[in-house]
Amino acid sequence: MIGVTCRNGEHFSVDPTHIERVETRPDTVVHLVDGTKYVVNESFDEVLLSIRDHRAARTVVQKRLAGGTAEIADHATNVRNGTLRVERRQYDRSVDTGRSAADRRVPEETSPDEG
């Protein structure tokens, strides 16, 4: 999502995949695929840079996730400044240990009877 500001001062976010086109006449107008139009305070260039940055960040995250056992960090819902931290976990999900992902985070304990 990218953040934009309407002429009335309202701040909101728009999914860049739903943007059909952006034009200036003389105001910057964002047209969505569903026919909705928003007149925004940001310049044409600022909107295009926001879309570019969003797509670049999404591509980087997809490449990192596809490369191994990376997972999006728990704090990902609180992303700030357009950054998203990706963490690699110590376990590999491809190994079937019979334990859930949450259980694999904690080492198995041996019972006192085993031993």
Secondary structure, 3 states (H helix, E strand, C coil): CEEEEECCCCEEEECHHHEEEEEECCCEEEEECCCCEEEECCCHHHHHHHHHHHHHHHHHHHHHHHCCCEEECHHHHHCCCCCCCEEECCCCCCCCCCCCHHHHCCCCCCCCCCC
